[in-house]
Amino acid sequence: MRELALGEVMSWLRSRLSSALKPLAKEGKRRRKDAEKALSDMREACERIREEGERCVQDRDHRKHRPGRAAIRFHKLVMSVLEDVSFPGPELSTEAISALQKALARVYNLVGKEWKGLLAQMEPYMIRARMRLKGAWRRIGEVVRSLDALIAECKPLEMEDQVSEAVSRIEGLVEEGRRVEADIDLFMV
């Protein structure tokens, strides 16, 4: 067993985990790019639906007005949720991955719920726009599942976080012990 100074624990642990963290960091970058692309595709599909909806509302055929208004409402609803999605920084952490996964899952679930709601009201119009949306929706679902798998692979990151918390807690206790010793020395004199 090797003895380490408290200040050296984190650098030692990082050196030991570096071989496990390099492929995770590379995988995290790839999944982040996939998420950005899927979100961009979703935005484009929503914009296409909005454009189609505006055309339907402006059409003289009154049968198209209701699907057009539904398309515009759908666009506003989804874009408000898309604005809330934020991407983590370049540093890989389980909290950041989990937050991104939850935000994308929220988008996925919202669009999935609307297939029977606002998107059903667009029938039989805007077929191509809805097909593009369905493709983007499926890609977001794939990204959500892949991020979930990445979180499962991030056990070394969780271990690093736990050790970091334990080290900071021990450092706080050591500092508190020094203060108590100083107080005891004042009373003993």
C-alpha positions as CSV (number, residue, x, y, z in Angstrom):
1,M,0.0,0.0,0.0
2,R,1.3,3.4,-1.0
3,E,1.0,6.5,1.3
4,L,0.2,9.8,-0.2
5,A,0.0,13.4,1.1
6,L,-3.5,14.7,1.1
7,G,-2.6,17.4,-1.5
8,E,-1.2,14.7,-3.9
9,V,-4.3,12.4,-3.9
10,M,-6.1,14.1,-6.7
11,S,-3.1,14.3,-9.0
12,W,-2.3,10.7,-8.3
13,L,-5.9,9.6,-9.0
14,R,-6.1,11.6,-12.2
15,S,-2.9,10.0,-13.5
16,R,-4.3,6.6,-12.7
17,L,-7.7,7.3,-14.4
18,S,-6.2,9.1,-17.4
19,S,-6.2,5.9,-19.5
20,A,-9.9,5.4,-18.7
21,L,-10.9,9.1,-19.2
22,K,-9.3,9.6,-22.6
23,P,-11.7,7.4,-24.5
24,L,-14.6,8.7,-22.4
25,A,-13.7,12.3,-23.3
26,K,-13.5,11.4,-27.0
27,E,-16.8,9.6,-26.8
28,G,-18.3,12.6,-24.9
29,K,-17.2,15.0,-27.7
30,R,-18.7,12.7,-30.4
31,R,-22.0,12.4,-28.5
32,R,-22.1,16.2,-28.0
33,K,-21.7,16.8,-31.7
34,D,-24.4,14.3,-32.4
35,A,-26.7,16.1,-29.9
36,E,-25.9,19.5,-31.5
37,K,-26.7,18.1,-35.0
38,A,-29.9,16.5,-33.8
39,L,-31.0,19.7,-32.2
40,S,-30.1,21.7,-35.3
41,D,-32.2,19.3,-37.4
42,M,-35.1,19.6,-35.0
43,R,-34.9,23.4,-35.2
44,E,-34.8,23.3,-39.0
45,A,-37.8,20.9,-39.1
46,C,-39.8,23.2,-36.7
47,E,-39.0,26.2,-38.9
48,R,-40.2,24.3,-42.0
49,I,-43.4,23.4,-40.2
50,R,-43.9,27.1,-39.2
51,E,-43.3,28.2,-42.8
52,E,-45.8,25.6,-44.1
53,G,-48.3,26.6,-41.4
54,E,-48.1,30.3,-42.3
55,R,-48.7,29.4,-46.0
56,C,-51.7,27.4,-45.0
57,V,-53.1,30.2,-42.9
58,Q,-52.7,32.6,-45.8
59,D,-54.3,30.2,-48.2
60,R,-57.9,31.0,-49.5
61,D,-58.9,27.4,-48.7
62,H,-60.4,27.6,-45.2
63,R,-59.8,23.9,-44.7
64,K,-56.1,24.7,-44.4
65,H,-56.5,27.4,-41.7
66,R,-56.9,25.0,-38.7
67,P,-53.8,22.8,-39.6
68,G,-51.8,26.0,-40.3
69,R,-52.7,27.4,-36.8
70,A,-51.8,24.1,-35.3
71,A,-48.4,24.2,-37.0
72,I,-47.7,27.6,-35.7
73,R,-48.7,26.7,-32.2
74,F,-46.5,23.5,-32.4
75,H,-43.6,25.7,-33.6
76,K,-43.9,28.1,-30.6
77,L,-44.3,25.2,-28.1
78,V,-41.2,23.3,-29.3
79,M,-39.0,26.3,-29.8
80,S,-39.7,27.4,-26.2
81,V,-38.4,24.0,-25.0
82,L,-35.5,24.0,-27.5
83,E,-34.3,27.4,-26.1
84,D,-33.9,25.8,-22.7
85,V,-31.4,23.2,-23.9
86,S,-27.9,24.2,-23.1
87,F,-24.7,22.3,-24.0
88,P,-22.1,21.6,-21.3
89,G,-18.6,22.9,-21.6
90,P,-15.8,20.9,-23.1
91,E,-14.9,19.3,-19.8
92,L,-16.6,15.9,-19.3
93,S,-18.7,15.5,-16.1
94,T,-21.6,13.2,-15.2
95,E,-23.7,16.1,-14.1
96,A,-23.3,17.9,-17.4
97,I,-24.1,14.8,-19.4
98,S,-27.1,14.0,-17.3
99,A,-28.4,17.6,-17.6
100,L,-28.0,17.5,-21.4
101,Q,-29.7,14.0,-21.5
102,K,-32.7,15.3,-19.5
103,A,-33.1,18.4,-21.6
104,L,-33.1,16.4,-24.8
105,A,-35.4,13.8,-23.3
106,R,-37.8,16.6,-22.5
107,V,-37.8,17.7,-26.2
108,Y,-38.2,14.1,-27.3
109,N,-41.1,13.5,-25.0
110,L,-42.8,16.8,-25.9
111,V,-42.7,16.1,-29.7
112,G,-43.7,12.5,-29.1
113,K,-46.8,13.6,-27.1
114,E,-47.7,16.1,-29.8
115,W,-47.9,13.4,-32.5
116,K,-51.5,12.8,-31.4
117,G,-52.1,16.5,-30.5
118,L,-51.1,19.4,-32.7
119,L,-49.3,17.3,-35.3
120,A,-52.4,15.2,-35.8
121,Q,-54.4,18.4,-36.6
122,M,-52.0,19.0,-39.5
123,E,-53.3,16.0,-41.4
124,P,-53.2,15.6,-44.4
125,Y,-51.1,18.8,-45.0
126,M,-47.4,19.4,-44.6
127,I,-46.4,15.8,-45.2
128,R,-42.8,16.5,-46.0
129,A,-42.3,18.8,-43.1
130,R,-43.8,16.3,-40.7
131,M,-41.6,13.5,-42.2
132,R,-38.5,15.7,-41.7
133,L,-39.7,16.3,-38.1
134,K,-40.1,12.6,-37.5
135,G,-36.5,12.0,-38.7
136,A,-35.2,14.7,-36.4
137,W,-37.3,13.4,-33.5
138,R,-35.9,9.9,-34.0
139,R,-32.3,11.2,-34.0
140,I,-32.9,13.0,-30.7
141,G,-34.3,9.8,-29.3
142,E,-31.1,8.0,-30.4
143,V,-28.9,10.7,-28.8
144,V,-30.9,10.5,-25.6
145,R,-30.3,6.7,-25.5
146,S,-26.6,7.1,-26.3
147,L,-26.1,9.7,-23.6
148,D,-27.8,7.4,-21.2
149,A,-25.3,4.7,-22.2
150,L,-22.4,7.2,-21.8
151,I,-23.5,8.0,-18.3
152,A,-23.4,4.3,-17.5
153,E,-19.8,4.2,-18.8
154,C,-18.8,7.2,-16.7
155,K,-18.1,5.4,-13.4
156,P,-14.4,6.6,-13.3
157,L,-15.7,10.2,-13.4
158,E,-18.1,9.5,-10.6
159,M,-15.2,8.0,-8.6
160,E,-13.1,11.0,-9.2
161,D,-16.0,13.3,-8.1
162,Q,-16.4,11.2,-4.9
163,V,-12.7,11.2,-4.1
164,S,-12.6,14.9,-4.7
165,E,-15.5,15.5,-2.3
166,A,-13.9,13.3,0.3
167,V,-10.5,15.0,0.0
168,S,-12.1,18.5,0.4
169,R,-14.1,17.2,3.4
170,I,-10.9,15.8,5.0
171,E,-9.0,19.0,4.3
172,G,-11.8,20.9,6.1
173,L,-11.6,18.6,9.0
174,V,-7.8,19.0,9.2
175,E,-8.2,22.7,9.2
176,E,-10.9,22.6,11.9
177,G,-8.6,20.3,14.0
178,R,-5.8,22.9,13.7
179,R,-8.1,25.6,14.9
180,V,-9.2,23.4,17.9
181,E,-5.5,22.7,18.7
182,A,-4.8,26.5,18.6
183,D,-7.8,27.1,20.9
184,I,-6.7,24.4,23.3
185,D,-3.2,25.9,23.4
186,L,-4.6,29.3,24.3
187,F,-6.5,27.8,27.3
188,M,-3.6,25.8,28.5
189,V,-1.3,28.8,28.8
